């Protein structure tokens, strides 16, 4: 038993790594679906030629009984998902109850189409999913002479052939053949006499996300990787707590040196260098970080009453819509202007604001405000 569980855990970890893809993060209630199943289950062992369970009921096909169920599924990546399935079987035993058997199954779902073919940004029309599962079975109205076991372990392996419908791929038709072993002998083993075949046909609805405006995984539009983000955060933390480096930058500004940031620009005017500073912003934001606020404060204290301040707000066009980028660039410029006026007493008539996109080759550096003193 322990070996099988270890193999399942190792498989999940391997698939998770192999399926790592740049998609937007999935919150708890996103990428969740519900499936309504109907179908049939065999009541006789395929090799024995005799009914495995009671076969006295009237059915269209001998040895096959109806089955119905409901499954709730959550995909954590475009490849790996988990499902909780509840099934009811009718007429499979000698019981006189309405439902003869029930089975609650925890399924692991591996989308082979996305695993080997990659996730194209939306589900394919047809997908193949491998579905191993482990569950708990229960027999109702147990007659000890016929079905001596009431509760037992079940384990199954199956596959889903999923057909995605509509432009949004919100609906799905499932065809799911499954081989099921009922562990009546209280030991983990694939006993041939306990084998059943099950065929389920289902209709799935995928719950949408208003945040992502999609019923499925959305490919992340950003070109910045997680490693890039961690590098920037780490550098900001270093600057935030590195007092010596901040003091050195203040000293440089007090000495009126033209270079005060990573990418200096010298503008000639009356044979004196102009001072230019770049204030960067987080992606999609017009709020200053602590480090950038400190940089702006250093500059604000150095601005002379007779100096003009040119502010150019910027955004990168690689993310977001043109309208959103224009609004973001303007908001960033106004944020800097408001701080200079309200906090450092710079005359508003001395500040000239404009906007631009892609002011730097690097998208991260284009999410900024360029300040030039003249």
Secondary structure, 3 states (H helix, E strand, C coil): CHHHHHHHHHHHHHHHHHCCCCECCCCCCCCEEEEEEEEEEECECCCCCCECCCCCCCCCCCCEEEEEEEEEEEECCCCEEEEEEEEEECCCCCCCCCCCEEEEEEEEEEEHHHHHHCCCCCCCCEEEEEEEEEEEEEECCCCCCCCCCCEEEEEEEEEEEEEEECCCCCEEEEEEEEEEEEECCCCCCCCHHHEEEEEEEEEEEECCECCCCECCCCECCCCCCHHHHHHHHHHHHHHHHCHHHHHHHHHHHHCCCCCCCCCCCCCEECCEECEEEEEECCCCCCCCCHHHHHHHHHHHHHCCCCCCEEEEEEECCCCCCHHHHHHHHHHHHHHHHHHHHHCCCCCHHHEEEEEEECCCCCHHHHCEEEEEEC
